[in-house]
Each structure stands twice: as C-alpha cells, then as structure tokens.
C-alpha cells in the first residue's frame, strides 16, 4: 500500500505542477511512514512540508491542495491533515484484505523487492583461521553474515558470499609445528610441548592421521630439534620467540617439501571440518578464497608496488612501512618485515584490492569486534591505492557468551578449552542457534542462554514463532479429519468477513513484512526481522486463541484459513531468510 500511496501523491504533485501551484522542476522524494497512533490513520506523508519552500506556501495550505488533487482510490477510506502539514491516510478494510491474495500468489517471493537494483555486493564472513574447529564466537559471525547476505539478496542485490581462507602466515605455522610435535610424541619422542602451541584434542587427531599413514617419515630426535633453541616461557624465556625458533627449526630439519606436507595436512584437515560444520549450520558460500593465492598470482606484489609508486611507503630498519598515520591511523604499519616476509596486513591490502578489481559495487566484511582497530588501516590502504573506501562496509560482531544453569562457560582456543559450534548445534539445534545469534544488534554483547534456547515455552522466541507456523499446518490436518477441504478461491471471495480487531491487526502485521525486509537489508540488521516475526507470531496466537478457525460456515472458515495460510507463508519466508526451518508439527 505504501507504493500505491506514493503513486497517488506523485499524481497529485504532477497535477499541481501542471496548474502552476508547484514549480515545474520539483521532484520530491515521497516518503510514506506508518503512524504510531492509530488515531492519526494508518500511514502518513510529509511531502507538503518538503515542498512548502519551493511552493512559497504554508505547509498546511499546500497539504490541503495536495489532498484535493489526490485521485480516488478504493484502498483509502479517509485522508486528514494533521499538525503543521502531515497528510494522514486511513486505509479501508479492502486495502488490508488485498494483502492476502498478494502473499498467496507471490508465495516464497513475497517480501522480495528490487530496491538493490542488482548491485553487486560481496559479503565476506567467518573467515576464521583454520587452526582449530569453529567455536561459538565464530557461530555468531556465521549466522549474522549469512542473514545479512540473504536479506540483501531478497532486497534485489546480487550477492556473492565469500570465506577468506588464511592458509598462510604465522598462526598456520604454529599449527604445523604443533601437529609435528604431537606426531613426534606418537612416534616415541619425549619432548616439552611449547607454551604457545595449539593444545586441543583435534591436534592429536591430525598427528595420529599423519603417523598412521606415514610412520616415522617425519621423525627427528628431540635432542636435535631442541638444540640451542631459546628458552620457552616456563623456563623464563619468551614464548613468542621460542615458537618462532621452533618453526624455523622444523623447516630446516624437514625441508620445505616435507614441512609443507605437514602444514597442508593440518590445514586441509581443519578446513574440511570447517566446511562441514558450516554446511551443517546451513551456511553456503559462492567462493572459498585462498590467502596463499594472493602471493601466487602476484596480487601482493602489485599492491605493494602501487603503494610505493604513489609515495605511501618508506623503508626503516630493513622493513617496508605504510604511511597509514597520514590517513588517521594511530601509527604507521609494517608491510614487509626485515626478514623479507610480508605481513598479514599486506595480504589484507591485496585482498581488498582484488575484491574491488573483481567489480563489486560494495564489499562487506563481517569481523569480530576485537578487530575494530584494524578498520582504519584497511580504509587508509584503500585510499592510498586510489580506491573509494566508501565501497567498504565493516560490520563488527561481538562474541557470544554462553550460559548454562546461570553460569558462564569459559573459552580459550589456544588452550583447547572452548565450546565448539558443533557442540552448540548438538545441544540446542541449528534453528535455535541461528535465531538466537541474530536477534540482537551485532555490535551488542550477547548472552546466549542455553537453557532458554532448549525450552518449549512462549519465552523461547524461536519456539514461539515456529509453533505459530505449525499451528496453521495443524489446522489444515484437522480440516481433513473433519472431511472438509480448503477452498482458497472461496476464501478469497469472502475476505470481507474478516472484520474483527484481531483479524485487522494480523492483516496490518502481514502488510508490514516487505518494509521490514527492505529496512533490515539496508541497515544490515537481521534482528529487525527477528522482532517482526515474534510480533507476527504473537498476533496470530492471539487471534487463534480468540477465534475458532474451523467454523461450520464454509465462507468464513475458508476466509480464516486463507488468512492463516498467508500468515504461515510470511513466517516461513522470514525464517528462511534467517536460516531457520518452518516445521509443520512441534
């Protein structure tokens, strides 16, 4: 109905341009908003206040002329002018009834729009280092990123979902060293495991596979490995310096080919686990982009060369630095270390350069909130490359804090003491996890109550919403048990019978769905959809409890079933965009 009212007002404005009331060149952006007070109508427009100055008229006087020029429409029962010049529209029951055939005809496409105009948008999310299983913190980024991508697609954007695989760099080297040392223990070597190594059980699993399939091929005596290494932290040394020295010793003893084999064994094992975990969570990508490929294709070298040629780098103490402080960063950043190795930052610059070179109109990065300090330097790099940093949106997601029985659960990836996403899915199910993860703004801290997520009560929002969908399906089953059939055509012919306050309230909620999708998509706020679905479910449960659906009178029965079916469709559509199922029974 908003689009219809915009068209009516546009016709009225055109008429006023034609008679000279408005200048010929005015073309206002007509905005229709829902009123907060039903006494002020259903929808309102402030176009008279926008045009008052060019019309050289008082807003209220201009509003009267606009209303007088409005074409008649059966969906509008009354128009009033309020305050300084708001135009308030009171819709007819027919206007609300019209939403039912719209929903039933559009089906799964109801709520979709073309506002995105097929703009190409890349959404990169999760992108966790493949150094261990995904934990519940990654889960929130996964659920949020997927919901944002699906909402944008529903709003008419051409969306490309991407996972950036950090298959190079220091953390992966630490994983490779950790796997090798556990392998050596399985081969019979007695050693001191590094304080900064990865200690999770999954490292033992990878090492066991390596030993089972390759025997002692990669074995070296611990005495040879540890000779003249700096002291580790438990012996009063620096754990960072020790692990780096241990990695270098592994490279020397194994040789580059064997070291790369151990490295890739760990990488491929964990990456396969991540792929499976996300697939089971309902997360799909168009592309898994390799960080290593940026070096292999020369993208890193090209990015560095562009920065050098534009005068945004300098050398100091054998390292290459980026003048990020020129762009508001707190300090300059290293691109190439004094040992010749490029930094993560250099790869990230090349990756974002590559994204824009691929022709995306916008790129959206979904990062953990702990990366907030990284945002200014990435934007600075894009500016230095001559790209428009406004094409990059960085959405920061706070980690989720799990509670069970009122007690907080602890997590530490390096120590191996954490709750995995797989464990969470097993405990509460993917539906509850996907919904709970996105029902608050991404930048807000989230307390995830495991007990609530498992409960079958009105207090559990996802159960309450899914139960509304299942109730409609149950009504259709009961209909068959009574020997009746659902006659949709008859129901659509008798929509005028839907005239109770509860029915009109439910119809109003259904008509809001397309607006919610557009708003949630453009604001990158899936929680708007969560709140809407809960309100819609509440409206339906209230209606269902107050009014019998399967009445004896066929016209009324089928009209109410049509309303119920429309509600079921909208709930299913909304849940689908959040990656949640719509069960037919509970």
C-alpha positions in Angstrom: 0.0 0.0 0.0 2.9 2.3 0.5 3.8 2.1 -3.1 0.2 2.8 -4.1 0.1 5.9 -1.9 3.4 7.1 -3.3 1.9 6.8 -6.8 -1.3 8.7 -5.7 0.8 11.6 -4.2 3.0 11.7 -7.2 -0.1 12.1 -9.4 -1.3 14.9 -7.1 2.1 16.7 -7.3 2.1 16.4 -11.0 -1.3 18.0 -11.2 -0.1 20.9 -9.0 2.9 21.3 -11.2 0.6 21.5 -14.2 -1.6 24.2 -12.8 1.4 26.3 -11.6 0.9 25.7 -7.8 4.3 24.0 -7.8 7.4 24.8 -9.8 7.8 22.6 -12.9 11.2 21.3 -11.8 10.2 20.0 -8.3 10.5 16.2 -8.0 10.3 15.3 -4.3 11.4 12.0 -2.8 8.0 10.9 -1.5 8.2 9.1 1.8 5.3 7.2 3.4 5.6 6.2 7.0 3.4 4.2 9.3 1.8 6.2 12.0 2.5 5.4 15.7 -1.0 6.4 16.8 -4.0 4.7 15.1 -6.0 7.8 15.7 -3.7 9.5 13.2 -4.5 7.0 10.5 -2.5 4.1 9.1 0.1 5.9 7.0 1.4 9.4 6.8 3.3 11.6 4.4 5.3 14.8 5.0 5.6 15.8 1.3 3.8 19.2 1.9 6.5 20.3 4.3 9.2 19.3 1.8 7.5 21.3 -0.9 6.4 24.3 1.1 9.5 26.4 0.4 9.7 25.9 -3.4 5.9 26.4 -3.5 6.2 29.6 -1.4 3.3 28.4 0.7 2.5 27.3 4.2 2.8 23.6 4.6 -0.7 23.1 5.8 -2.2 25.1 3.0 -0.1 23.1 0.5 -1.2 19.9 2.1 -4.9 20.9 1.5 -4.2 21.4 -2.2 -2.3 18.1 -2.4 -5.2 16.2 -0.8 -7.7 18.0 -3.1 -5.7 16.8 -6.1 -5.4 13.1 -4.9 -7.1 10.6 -7.2 -9.8 8.5 -5.6 -8.7 5.0 -4.5 -10.8 2.2 -3.0 -8.0 1.4 -0.6 -8.2 4.8 1.1 -11.2 5.4 3.3 -10.3 8.9 4.6 -7.5 11.5 4.4 -6.8 14.1 7.1 -4.3 16.9 7.5 -2.6 17.0 10.9 -0.2 19.3 12.7 2.0 21.5 10.5 1.0 19.7 7.4 1.2 15.9 7.7 -1.1 14.0 5.3 -2.6 11.1 7.2 -4.2 8.2 5.3 -6.9 5.9 6.8 -7.0 2.7 4.8 -10.1 0.7 4.0 -10.6 -2.9 5.1 -10.3 -3.8 1.4 -6.8 -2.4 1.4 -5.8 -4.8 4.2 -7.7 -7.7 2.8 -5.8 -7.3 -0.5 -2.5 -8.4 1.2 -3.8 -12.0 1.5 -4.0 -12.7 -2.3 -0.7 -10.9 -2.7 1.0 -13.2 -0.3 -0.6 -16.4 -1.6 0.2 -15.5 -5.2 3.8 -14.5 -4.6 4.5 -17.4 -2.2 8.2 -17.6 -1.3 8.9 -14.4 -3.2 6.5 -12.3 -1.1 8.6 -9.6 0.6 11.3 -9.5 -2.1 12.0 -6.2 -3.8 14.2 -4.7 -6.5 15.5 -1.8 -4.4 19.0 -3.2 -4.7 18.8 -2.8 -8.5 21.2 -5.8 -9.0 24.1 -4.0 -7.5 27.0 -6.5 -6.9 27.7 -6.9 -3.2 30.4 -9.2 -1.8 29.8 -10.4 1.8 32.9 -11.9 3.4 32.2 -13.6 6.8 33.5 -16.1 9.3 37.0 -16.4 7.6 38.3 -17.9 10.8 41.9 -19.1 10.8 41.9 -22.8 10.0 43.9 -23.5 13.2 41.1 -25.3 15.0 37.4 -26.1 15.0 34.9 -23.2 14.8 33.7 -22.1 18.3 30.6 -20.3 19.4 32.1 -16.9 18.7 32.6 -17.8 15.0 29.0 -19.1 15.0 27.6 -15.7 15.6 29.6 -14.2 12.8 28.4 -17.1 10.6 24.7 -16.6 11.4 24.9 -12.8 11.1 26.8 -12.8 7.9 24.5 -15.3 6.2 21.4 -13.4 7.3 22.8 -10.1 6.0 23.6 -11.7 2.7 20.2 -13.4 2.3 18.4 -10.2 3.3 20.4 -8.2 0.7 19.6 -10.8 -1.9 15.8 -10.6 -1.0 16.1 -6.8 -1.5 17.4 -7.2 -5.0 21.2 -7.1 -4.6 23.4 -9.6 -6.5 25.2 -11.1 -3.5 28.5 -13.1 -3.5 29.2 -14.9 -0.3 32.9 -15.5 0.4 35.2 -17.1 3.0 38.7 -15.8 3.1 41.0 -18.8 3.9 44.0 -17.8 5.9 46.1 -20.6 4.6 49.4 -18.7 5.0 51.1 -16.9 7.9 52.4 -17.3 11.4 49.3 -18.9 13.0 49.3 -21.6 10.4 53.0 -22.2 11.0 52.3 -22.5 14.8 49.6 -25.1 13.9 52.0 -27.0 11.7 54.6 -27.1 14.5 52.0 -28.2 17.0 50.9 -31.1 14.7 54.5 -32.1 14.1 55.4 -32.2 17.8 52.3 -34.3 18.7 53.3 -36.6 15.8 56.8 -36.9 17.3 55.2 -37.8 20.7 53.2 -40.6 18.9 56.5 -41.7 17.3 58.0 -42.1 20.7 59.9 -38.9 21.3 59.8 -37.3 24.7 59.6 -33.5 24.4 58.4 -30.3 26.0 55.3 -29.0 24.2 55.6 -25.2 23.6 53.6 -22.9 25.7 52.3 -21.1 22.6 51.4 -24.3 20.7 47.8 -25.4 19.9 46.8 -27.9 22.6 43.3 -29.0 21.5 42.5 -32.7 21.1 42.0 -32.0 17.3 45.8 -31.5 17.1 46.3 -35.1 18.4 43.8 -36.3 15.8 45.7 -34.7 12.9 49.0 -36.0 14.3 47.6 -39.5 14.6 46.5 -39.5 11.0 49.9 -38.3 10.0 51.7 -41.0 12.0 49.3 -43.8 10.9 49.7 -43.0 7.2 53.4 -42.1 7.2 55.1 -43.9 10.1 58.4 -42.3 11.1 58.9 -40.4 7.8 58.9 -37.1 9.6 60.6 -38.2 12.8 63.7 -36.4 14.2 65.3 -36.7 17.6 64.0 -34.2 20.1 67.6 -33.5 21.2 68.4 -32.4 17.6 65.3 -30.3 17.4 65.7 -28.5 20.7 69.5 -27.9 20.5 70.3 -24.3 21.1 66.7 -23.1 20.9 65.9 -20.1 23.1 64.1 -20.8 26.4 60.3 -21.2 26.4 58.1 -19.3 28.8 58.0 -22.0 31.5 61.8 -21.8 31.6 61.8 -18.0 31.9 62.0 -17.2 28.2 59.8 -15.5 25.6 57.1 -17.9 24.3 56.7 -15.9 21.0 60.5 -16.0 20.3 60.6 -19.7 21.2 57.7 -20.8 18.9 59.2 -18.8 16.0 62.6 -20.5 16.5 60.9 -23.9 16.7 59.1 -23.3 13.4 62.3 -22.3 11.8 64.0 -25.5 13.1 61.1 -27.6 11.7 61.6 -26.0 8.3 65.3 -26.8 8.4 65.1 -30.4 9.5 62.1 -31.4 7.4 63.0 -29.5 4.3 60.5 -27.3 2.5 58.6 -30.1 0.8 58.1 -32.2 3.9 57.3 -29.1 6.0 54.7 -28.0 3.5 53.2 -31.6 3.6 52.8 -31.4 7.4 51.5 -27.8 7.1 48.9 -28.8 4.5 47.8 -31.9 6.4 46.8 -29.7 9.3 45.3 -27.0 7.1 43.2 -29.5 5.0 42.0 -31.4 8.0 40.7 -28.4 9.8 39.4 -26.7 6.7 37.4 -29.8 5.8 36.0 -29.8 9.3 35.1 -26.1 9.0 33.4 -26.6 5.6 31.3 -29.5 7.0 30.5 -27.6 10.2 29.2 -24.6 8.3 27.3 -26.7 5.8 25.5 -28.5 8.7 24.8 -25.0 10.1 23.1 -24.1 6.8 25.9 -21.7 5.6 26.9 -21.8 1.9 29.4 -19.8 0.0 30.0 -18.9 -3.6 33.7 -18.9 -3.1 36.4 -20.0 -0.6 39.3 -17.6 -1.4 42.8 -18.6 -0.6 45.2 -16.1 1.0 48.1 -18.1 -0.4 46.7 -17.3 -3.9 47.4 -13.6 -3.4 51.1 -14.3 -3.4 51.0 -16.9 -6.1 49.1 -14.6 -8.5 51.3 -11.6 -7.7 48.5 -9.6 -6.1 50.5 -8.8 -3.0 53.4 -7.6 -5.1 51.1 -5.5 -7.2 49.5 -3.9 -4.2 52.9 -3.1 -2.6 54.1 -1.7 -5.9 51.1 0.6 -6.2 51.7 1.9 -2.7 55.4 2.5 -3.4 54.7 4.3 -6.7 52.1 6.6 -5.0 54.6 7.5 -2.3 52.8 5.9 0.6 55.6 3.7 1.8 59.1 4.1 3.3 61.9 1.8 4.5 63.1 1.8 8.1 65.4 -0.7 9.8 65.2 -3.0 6.9 61.4 -3.2 6.8 58.9 -1.6 4.4 56.3 0.6 6.1 52.9 2.0 5.0 52.2 5.6 6.0 48.8 4.8 7.5 49.2 7.6 10.0 48.7 10.1 7.1 45.1 8.8 6.9 44.2 8.9 10.6 45.6 5.6 11.8 47.3 5.8 15.2 50.7 4.8 13.7 52.4 3.5 10.5 52.2 -0.2 9.7 54.7 -2.7 8.6 54.1 -4.3 5.1 57.3 -6.3 4.7 59.4 -7.4 7.8 63.2 -7.1 7.9 63.4 -10.8 7.1 61.6 -10.3 3.8 58.3 -11.8 4.9 55.1 -9.9 4.1 52.7 -9.2 6.9 49.0 -10.2 7.3 48.3 -6.5 6.6 50.0 -6.7 3.2 47.8 -9.7 2.3 44.7 -7.9 3.5 45.5 -4.9 1.4 46.0 -7.1 -1.7 42.8 -9.0 -0.9 40.7 -5.8 -0.7 42.3 -4.5 -3.8 41.4 -7.8 -5.5 37.8 -7.5 -4.3 37.3 -4.1 -5.9 39.1 -5.2 -9.1 36.6 -8.1 -9.4 33.9 -5.4 -9.9 31.9 -5.5 -6.8 29.9 -2.3 -6.2 30.2 -2.8 -2.4 32.2 -5.1 -0.2 31.1 -6.0 3.3 33.4 -7.5 5.8 31.9 -9.2 8.9 34.6 -9.2 11.5 34.8 -9.9 15.2 34.6 -6.8 17.4 38.2 -7.4 18.5 39.3 -6.3 15.0 37.9 -2.8 15.4 41.3 -1.3 15.4 42.0 -2.9 12.1 39.3 -1.0 10.2 41.1 2.5 9.9 44.2 1.0 8.4 42.3 -1.0 5.8 40.4 2.1 4.8 43.6 4.0 4.7 45.2 1.5 2.4 42.2 1.7 0.0 42.5 5.5 -0.1 46.3 5.2 -0.7 45.6 2.8 -3.6 43.2 5.3 -5.1 40.1 3.3 -4.4 37.0 4.6 -2.8 36.9 3.4 0.9 33.1 4.2 0.9 32.7 1.0 -1.1 33.8 -1.0 2.0 31.5 -1.6 4.9 32.9 -3.3 8.0 30.4 -4.9 10.3 31.7 -5.8 13.8 30.2 -8.7 15.7 30.6 -9.1 19.4 31.3 -12.6 20.6 28.5 -14.6 22.2 28.8 -15.5 25.9 27.3 -18.9 26.8 25.4 -19.5 30.0 24.2 -22.9 31.2 22.3 -23.1 34.5 23.0 -19.4 35.1 26.8 -20.0 34.9 29.1 -18.5 32.3 31.1 -21.0 30.2 34.8 -20.2 29.6 36.6 -20.3 26.2 40.2 -20.3 25.0 41.0 -21.5 21.5 44.8 -21.9 22.1 44.4 -24.0 25.2 41.7 -26.1 23.6 39.1 -25.3 26.3 36.2 -23.9 24.3 32.7 -24.8 23.2 32.6 -25.6 19.5 29.9 -24.6 17.1 29.3 -28.3 16.5 28.7 -28.8 20.3 26.3 -25.9 20.4 24.3 -27.2 17.4 24.1 -30.6 19.1 22.8 -29.1 22.3 20.2 -26.6 21.1 19.9 -27.3 17.4 20.8 -25.2 14.4 17.4 -23.4 14.4 17.7 -22.0 17.9 21.4 -21.2 17.4 20.8 -19.3 14.1 17.9 -17.3 15.6 19.5 -16.5 18.9 22.7 -15.3 17.3 20.9 -12.6 15.2 18.1 -11.5 17.5 20.2 -8.6 18.8 22.3 -5.9 17.1 25.6 -7.4 16.0 27.6 -4.8 18.0 25.8 -5.6 21.2 27.2 -8.2 23.6 25.2 -11.3 23.6 24.4 -13.6 26.5 23.3 -16.9 25.0 21.1 -18.8 27.4 21.4 -22.5 26.5 18.5 -23.4 28.8 16.2 -20.9 27.2 17.1 -22.0 23.7 16.1 -25.6 24.5 12.9 -24.7 26.3 9.5 -25.2 24.7 7.7 -22.1 26.0 6.5 -18.7 25.0 9.7 -17.2 26.5 11.7 -19.0 23.8 11.2 -16.8 20.8 12.1 -19.3 18.1 9.9 -22.0 19.6 7.0 -19.4 19.8 7.4 -18.4 16.1 7.8 -21.9 14.8 4.8 -23.0 16.9 2.7 -20.4 15.0 3.7 -21.9 11.7 3.0 -25.4 13.0 -0.5 -24.4 14.3 -1.6 -23.4 10.8 -0.4 -26.8 9.4 -2.2 -28.5 12.3 -5.4 -26.7 11.4 -5.2 -28.0 7.8 -4.7 -31.5 9.1 -7.8 -31.2 11.4 -9.7 -29.9 8.4 -9.1 -33.1 6.6 -10.0 -35.1 9.7 -13.4 -33.4 9.6 -13.9 -34.4 6.0 -13.6 -30.8 4.7 -11.4 -29.3 2.1 -9.7 -25.9 2.0 -11.3 -23.9 -0.8 -8.9 -21.0 -1.4 -10.9 -19.4 -4.1 -14.0 -19.3 -1.9 -11.9 -17.9 1.0 -10.5 -15.1 -1.2 -14.0 -14.2 -2.4 -15.2 -13.9 1.3 -12.3 -11.8 2.8 -14.9 -9.1 3.7 -15.9 -11.5 6.5 -12.5 -10.8 8.2 -13.5 -7.8 10.1 -12.7 -8.4 13.8 -10.0 -6.3 15.5 -7.7 -9.3 15.8 -8.0 -10.1 12.1 -7.3 -6.5 11.1 -4.4 -6.4 13.4 -3.0 -9.6 11.9 -3.5 -8.2 8.4 -1.7 -5.0 9.3 1.3 -7.0 10.5 1.3 -9.1 7.3 1.3 -5.9 5.2 4.5 -4.7 7.0 6.6 -7.6 6.0 8.1 -6.2 2.8 9.0 -3.0 4.6 10.8 -4.9 7.3 12.8 -6.9 4.7 14.0 -3.7 3.0 14.8 -1.9 6.3 16.7 -4.9 7.7 18.6 -5.4 4.5 19.7 -1.8 4.1 20.6 -1.4 7.7 22.3 -4.8 7.9 20.1 -5.6 10.9 18.6 -9.1 10.9 17.3 -8.5 14.4 14.6 -6.3 12.9 13.2 -9.4 11.2 13.5 -11.4 14.4 11.4 -8.9 16.3 8.9 -8.7 13.5 8.4 -12.4 13.4 7.9 -12.6 17.1 5.3 -9.8 16.9 3.6 -11.6 14.0 3.5 -14.9 15.9 2.0 -13.1 18.9 -0.7 -11.6 16.7 -1.5 -15.0 15.2 -1.5 -16.8 18.5 -3.8 -14.2 20.0 -6.1 -14.4 17.0 -6.1 -18.2 17.1 -6.9 -18.4 20.8 -9.8 -15.9 20.4 -11.4 -17.1 17.2 -12.2 -20.5 16.0 -10.7 -21.1 12.6 -12.6 -24.3 11.6 -16.2 -23.0 11.9 -19.1 -24.7 10.3 -19.8 -21.9 7.9 -17.7 -22.6 4.8 -17.3 -18.9 3.6 -16.0 -17.7 7.0 -13.9 -20.9 7.5 -12.1 -20.6 4.2 -11.6 -16.9 4.6 -9.9 -17.5 8.0 -7.9 -20.4 6.5 -6.7 -18.0 3.7 -5.6 -15.5 6.4 -3.9 -18.3 8.3 -2.2 -19.6 5.2 -0.9 -16.1 4.4 0.5 -15.9 7.9 2.1 -19.3 7.6 3.8 -18.2 4.3 5.2 -15.0 5.8 6.6 -16.8 8.8 8.2 -19.4 6.6 9.7 -16.7 4.3 11.1 -14.8 7.3 12.5 -17.8 9.0 14.1 -18.9 5.7 16.0 -15.6 5.4 17.4 -16.3 8.9 18.4 -19.8 8.0 15.7 -21.4 10.3 13.3 -24.1 9.3 9.5 -23.8 9.5 8.3 -27.1 11.0 4.8 -28.4 10.2 4.5 -30.0 13.6 6.0 -29.4 17.0 
